């Protein structure tokens, strides 16, 4: 029981940290396409790890099945919507920010 609790808390904490990092990425990254990456991290990894942590907490119940279904839908819709947003932005003429400066 202790091992499941530890795994659960590790997933919940890592998921929360990734959600915070993704949120900061949405605020700090320079252009739309870079910000899509921050949003993708938040949706896929952050929310996914939080759902996995909640699955560990709930045990083998119907709640776990429902959380797994949410996780499957999330893993299908998040990359699809990110790709559709990026493609729509590119088609509408939004150009990525490209610089020749190298960060040392």
C-alpha positions as CSV (number, residue, x, y, z in Angstrom):
1,X,0.0,0.0,0.0
2,X,2.9,2.4,0.8
3,X,4.4,1.8,-2.6
4,X,1.2,2.7,-4.4
5,X,0.9,5.9,-2.4
6,X,4.5,6.8,-3.1
7,X,4.0,6.2,-6.9
8,X,0.8,8.1,-6.8
9,X,2.4,11.1,-5.1
10,X,5.3,11.0,-7.5
11,X,3.0,11.1,-10.5
12,X,0.9,13.9,-8.9
13,X,3.9,16.0,-8.1
14,X,5.6,15.5,-11.4
15,X,2.3,16.2,-13.3
16,X,1.8,19.4,-11.3
17,X,5.4,20.6,-11.9
18,X,5.0,19.9,-15.7
19,X,1.7,21.9,-15.7
20,X,3.4,24.8,-14.0
21,X,6.3,24.6,-16.5
22,X,3.9,24.5,-19.4
23,X,2.0,27.5,-18.0
24,X,5.2,29.4,-17.7
25,X,6.1,28.4,-21.3
26,X,2.7,29.8,-22.5
27,X,3.7,33.1,-20.9
28,X,7.4,33.3,-21.7
29,X,8.0,31.7,-25.1
30,X,8.4,34.2,-28.0
31,X,5.9,33.2,-30.6
32,X,2.7,31.2,-31.3
33,X,4.4,28.0,-32.4
34,X,6.7,27.9,-29.4
35,X,3.7,28.4,-27.2
36,X,2.0,25.5,-28.8
37,X,4.8,23.4,-27.3
38,X,4.1,24.7,-23.8
39,X,0.4,23.9,-24.2
40,X,1.2,20.5,-25.4
41,X,3.3,19.7,-22.4
42,X,0.6,20.8,-20.1
43,X,-2.1,18.8,-21.8
44,X,-0.2,15.6,-22.5
45,X,2.4,15.1,-19.8
46,X,1.1,17.2,-17.0
47,X,-2.6,16.2,-17.1
48,X,-1.6,12.6,-18.0
49,X,0.6,12.2,-15.0
50,X,-2.0,13.7,-12.7
51,X,-4.6,11.3,-14.1
52,X,-2.2,8.3,-13.6
53,X,-1.6,9.5,-10.0
54,X,-5.3,9.6,-9.4
55,X,-5.7,6.2,-10.8
56,X,-3.2,4.9,-8.3
57,X,-5.1,6.6,-5.5
58,X,-8.5,5.1,-6.6
59,X,-7.4,1.5,-6.8
60,X,-9.3,-1.0,-8.9
61,X,-12.7,0.6,-9.1
62,X,-15.0,2.1,-11.7
63,X,-13.3,5.5,-11.1
64,X,-10.1,4.1,-12.5
65,X,-11.8,3.0,-15.6
66,X,-13.3,6.4,-16.1
67,X,-10.0,8.1,-15.5
68,X,-8.4,5.8,-18.0
69,X,-11.0,6.7,-20.6
70,X,-10.3,10.4,-20.0
71,X,-6.6,9.7,-20.4
72,X,-7.1,8.0,-23.7
73,X,-9.3,10.8,-25.0
74,X,-6.8,13.3,-23.8
75,X,-3.9,11.6,-25.6
76,X,-5.8,11.5,-28.8
77,X,-7.3,15.0,-28.8
78,X,-4.4,17.0,-27.4
79,X,-1.8,16.3,-30.2
80,X,-4.6,16.5,-32.8
81,X,-5.8,19.9,-31.7
82,X,-2.2,21.2,-31.4
83,X,-1.4,20.1,-34.9
84,X,-4.7,21.6,-36.2
85,X,-3.9,25.0,-34.5
86,X,-0.4,25.0,-35.9
87,X,-1.5,24.2,-39.4
88,X,-4.3,26.7,-39.3
89,X,-1.9,29.4,-38.2
90,X,0.6,28.5,-40.9
91,X,-2.1,28.5,-43.6
92,X,-3.5,31.9,-42.4
93,X,0.0,33.4,-42.9
94,X,1.5,33.5,-39.4
95,X,5.2,33.0,-39.8
96,X,7.4,31.5,-37.0
97,X,10.0,33.8,-35.4
98,X,13.4,32.8,-36.7
99,X,16.6,34.4,-35.6
100,X,20.2,33.8,-36.6
101,X,21.5,34.6,-33.1
102,X,23.2,31.7,-31.3
103,X,22.8,31.4,-27.6
104,X,26.2,30.5,-26.0
